[in-house]
C-alpha cells in the first residue's frame, strides 16, 4: 500500500510481517450415534442427530461394515442405502468431519438386518 499525502505519492512502505489469524482447528466433531431400519429387502434408512463441533461440521461419512459408502452434506442427518442384499445383516456407523478435515471418533453403530 502506498501513502498519499497532499497529492504526492509516497514510497512503498517496508514489508509487513504476516500476522497469524485464527489458530488451526485441531478439534474433531463429537461422536455420532446412528440409528436405522430396514424398509425393504434392498433398502435401509439411517439417521443421526447433528454432531457438535467447535467451529462447524462440514459433512458426514457413512460406513457400512467398516467401508465408507457415502459422504453426506452437513445440512442432512439421514441417508438411504439402496445397495444392500435381502436377509443380510450390516453394521452402519457415521463420522462427522469439519472444514479442517478432523474426523469424529467412533460413535454408536447400528446393526440392521434387511428384510427377506
Phi and psi in degrees as GROMACS dihedral restraints (atoms count N, CA, C in turn):
[ dihedral_restraints ]
;  ai    aj    ak    al  type     phi  dphi    fc
    3     4     5     6     1  -110.8    20    10
    4     5     6     7     1   142.8    20    10
    6     7     8     9     1   -85.2    20    10
    7     8     9    10     1   145.0    20    10
    9    10    11    12     1  -123.4    20    10
   10    11    12    13     1   121.4    20    10
   12    13    14    15     1  -128.1    20    10
   13    14    15    16     1   123.6    20    10
   15    16    17    18     1    48.1    20    10
   16    17    18    19     1    41.4    20    10
   18    19    20    21     1    82.9    20    10
   19    20    21    22     1    -3.3    20    10
   21    22    23    24     1   -95.3    20    10
   22    23    24    25     1   139.4    20    10
   24    25    26    27     1   -87.8    20    10
   25    26    27    28     1   129.2    20    10
   27    28    29    30     1   -89.4    20    10
   28    29    30    31     1   173.0    20    10
   30    31    32    33     1   -75.0    20    10
   31    32    33    34     1   159.8    20    10
   33    34    35    36     1   -66.9    20    10
   34    35    36    37     1   136.7    20    10
   36    37    38    39     1   -72.4    20    10
   37    38    39    40     1   165.0    20    10
   39    40    41    42     1   -62.5    20    10
   40    41    42    43     1   153.2    20    10
   42    43    44    45     1   -61.7    20    10
   43    44    45    46     1   147.2    20    10
   45    46    47    48     1  -105.5    20    10
   46    47    48    49     1   129.5    20    10
   48    49    50    51     1   -67.6    20    10
   49    50    51    52     1   148.0    20    10
   51    52    53    54     1   -67.3    20    10
   52    53    54    55     1   142.2    20    10
   54    55    56    57     1  -109.3    20    10
   55    56    57    58     1   129.6    20    10
   57    58    59    60     1   -63.1    20    10
   58    59    60    61     1   138.9    20    10
   60    61    62    63     1   -92.7    20    10
   61    62    63    64     1  -134.9    20    10
   63    64    65    66     1   -66.5    20    10
   64    65    66    67     1   144.0    20    10
   66    67    68    69     1   -65.0    20    10
   67    68    69    70     1   150.7    20    10
   69    70    71    72     1   -59.7    20    10
   70    71    72    73     1   142.5    20    10
   72    73    74    75     1   -79.0    20    10
   73    74    75    76     1   113.5    20    10
   75    76    77    78     1  -115.0    20    10
   76    77    78    79     1     5.5    20    10
   78    79    80    81     1   -98.4    20    10
   79    80    81    82     1   124.2    20    10
   81    82    83    84     1   -79.0    20    10
   82    83    84    85     1   154.1    20    10
   84    85    86    87     1   -62.3    20    10
   85    86    87    88     1   161.8    20    10
   87    88    89    90     1   -68.4    20    10
   88    89    90    91     1   155.6    20    10
   90    91    92    93     1   -59.8    20    10
   91    92    93    94     1   149.4    20    10
   93    94    95    96     1  -113.7    20    10
   94    95    96    97     1   131.4    20    10
   96    97    98    99     1   -98.8    20    10
   97    98    99   100     1   126.5    20    10
   99   100   101   102     1  -107.7    20    10
  100   101   102   103     1   143.8    20    10
  102   103   104   105     1  -126.8    20    10
  103   104   105   106     1   161.4    20    10
  105   106   107   108     1  -170.0    20    10
  106   107   108   109     1   174.9    20    10
  108   109   110   111     1  -155.7    20    10
  109   110   111   112     1   152.2    20    10
  111   112   113   114     1   -82.5    20    10
  112   113   114   115     1   122.4    20    10
  114   115   116   117     1   -92.3    20    10
  115   116   117   118     1   -20.4    20    10
  117   118   119   120     1  -163.0    20    10
  118   119   120   121     1   172.4    20    10
  120   121   122   123     1   -64.0    20    10
  121   122   123   124     1   -23.2    20    10
  123   124   125   126     1  -127.1    20    10
  124   125   126   127     1    21.8    20    10
  126   127   128   129     1  -141.7    20    10
  127   128   129   130     1   132.7    20    10
  129   130   131   132     1  -127.6    20    10
  130   131   132   133     1   133.9    20    10
  132   133   134   135     1  -107.5    20    10
  133   134   135   136     1   138.2    20    10
  135   136   137   138     1  -122.3    20    10
  136   137   138   139     1   149.8    20    10
  138   139   140   141     1  -149.1    20    10
  139   140   141   142     1   159.5    20    10
  141   142   143   144     1  -156.8    20    10
  142   143   144   145     1   157.5    20    10
  144   145   146   147     1   -78.0    20    10
  145   146   147   148     1   147.2    20    10
  147   148   149   150     1   -57.3    20    10
  148   149   150   151     1   138.2    20    10
  150   151   152   153     1   -74.8    20    10
  151   152   153   154     1   152.6    20    10
  153   154   155   156     1   -97.8    20    10
  154   155   156   157     1   149.2    20    10
  156   157   158   159     1  -154.8    20    10
  157   158   159   160     1   151.7    20    10
  159   160   161   162     1   -72.6    20    10
  160   161   162   163     1   -22.5    20    10
  162   163   164   165     1  -115.8    20    10
  163   164   165   166     1   -79.0    20    10
  165   166   167   168     1  -163.3    20    10
  166   167   168   169     1   142.6    20    10
  168   169   170   171     1   -77.7    20    10
  169   170   171   172     1   135.5    20    10
  171   172   173   174     1   -98.1    20    10
  172   173   174   175     1   -24.0    20    10
  174   175   176   177     1   172.2    20    10
  175   176   177   178     1  -175.3    20    10
  177   178   179   180     1  -133.0    20    10
  178   179   180   181     1   137.6    20    10
  180   181   182   183     1  -103.2    20    10
  181   182   183   184     1   126.7    20    10
  183   184   185   186     1  -103.0    20    10
  184   185   186   187     1   132.2    20    10
  186   187   188   189     1  -119.8    20    10
  187   188   189   190     1   139.2    20    10
  189   190   191   192     1  -120.1    20    10
  190   191   192   193     1   121.8    20    10
  192   193   194   195     1    51.4    20    10
  193   194   195   196     1    40.1    20    10
  195   196   197   198     1    83.1    20    10
  196   197   198   199     1    -0.8    20    10
  198   199   200   201     1  -111.4    20    10
  199   200   201   202     1   129.4    20    10
  201   202   203   204     1   -66.4    20    10
  202   203   204   205     1   129.6    20    10
  204   205   206   207     1  -120.6    20    10
  205   206   207   208     1   -10.9    20    10
  207   208   209   210     1  -158.3    20    10
  208   209   210   211     1   156.0    20    10
  210   211   212   213     1  -127.4    20    10
  211   212   213   214     1   113.1    20    10
  213   214   215   216     1  -108.7    20    10
  214   215   216   217     1   134.8    20    10
  216   217   218   219     1   -61.0    20    10
  217   218   219   220     1   152.1    20    10
  219   220   221   222     1   -61.0    20    10
  220   221   222   223     1   -23.7    20    10
  222   223   224   225     1   -69.0    20    10
  223   224   225   226     1   -15.2    20    10
  225   226   227   228     1  -112.7    20    10
  226   227   228   229     1   146.7    20    10
  228   229   230   231     1  -131.7    20    10
  229   230   231   232     1    35.1    20    10
  231   232   233   234     1  -155.0    20    10
  232   233   234   235     1   161.3    20    10
  234   235   236   237     1  -160.5    20    10
  235   236   237   238     1   147.7    20    10
  237   238   239   240     1  -112.5    20    10
  238   239   240   241     1   127.7    20    10
  240   241   242   243     1   -98.1    20    10
  241   242   243   244     1   113.0    20    10
  243   244   245   246     1  -113.1    20    10
  244   245   246   247     1    26.3    20    10
  246   247   248   249     1  -122.6    20    10
  247   248   249   250     1    42.9    20    10
  249   250   251   252     1  -112.9    20    10
  250   251   252   253     1   162.6    20    10
  252   253   254   255     1   -99.6    20    10
  253   254   255   256     1   151.6    20    10
  255   256   257   258     1   -63.8    20    10
  256   257   258   259     1   148.4    20    10
  258   259   260   261     1    53.4    20    10
  259   260   261   262     1    43.2    20    10
  261   262   263   264     1  -130.5    20    10
  262   263   264   265     1   141.4    20    10
  264   265   266   267     1   -93.3    20    10
  265   266   267   268     1   138.9    20    10
  267   268   269   270     1  -133.9    20    10
  268   269   270   271     1   151.4    20    10
  270   271   272   273     1  -114.5    20    10
  271   272   273   274     1   122.8    20    10
  273   274   275   276     1  -110.0    20    10
  274   275   276   277     1   145.1    20    10
  276   277   278   279     1  -143.1    20    10
  277   278   279   280     1   159.2    20    10
  279   280   281   282     1  -133.7    20    10
  280   281   282   283     1   136.5    20    10
  282   283   284   285     1  -124.3    20    10
  283   284   285   286     1   133.8    20    10
  285   286   287   288     1   -86.9    20    10
  286   287   288   289     1   152.7    20    10
  288   289   290   291     1  -139.3    20    10
  289   290   291   292     1   154.4    20    10
  291   292   293   294     1  -108.5    20    10
  292   293   294   295     1  -178.6    20    10
  294   295   296   297     1   -61.3    20    10
  295   296   297   298     1   -27.5    20    10
  297   298   299   300     1   -82.4    20    10
  298   299   300   301     1    -4.8    20    10
  300   301   302   303     1    89.5    20    10
  301   302   303   304     1     5.3    20    10
  303   304   305   306     1   -67.9    20    10
  304   305   306   307     1   130.1    20    10
  306   307   308   309     1  -104.8    20    10
  307   308   309   310     1   134.1    20    10
  309   310   311   312     1   -64.3    20    10
  310   311   312   313     1   156.9    20    10
  312   313   314   315     1   -70.9    20    10
  313   314   315   316     1   170.3    20    10
  315   316   317   318     1   -58.6    20    10
  316   317   318   319     1   134.9    20    10
  318   319   320   321     1  -106.9    20    10
  319   320   321   322     1  -161.8    20    10
  321   322   323   324     1   -77.9    20    10
  322   323   324   325     1   119.5    20    10
  324   325   326   327     1   -81.5    20    10
  325   326   327   328     1   169.6    20    10
  327   328   329   330     1  -122.5    20    10
  328   329   330   331     1   128.0    20    10
  330   331   332   333     1  -100.6    20    10
  331   332   333   334     1   122.3    20    10
  333   334   335   336     1  -131.2    20    10
  334   335   336   337     1   133.9    20    10
  336   337   338   339     1  -108.3    20    10
  337   338   339   340     1   126.3    20    10
  339   340   341   342     1   -71.1    20    10
  340   341   342   343     1   160.5    20    10
  342   343   344   345     1   -75.0    20    10
  343   344   345   346     1   154.0    20    10
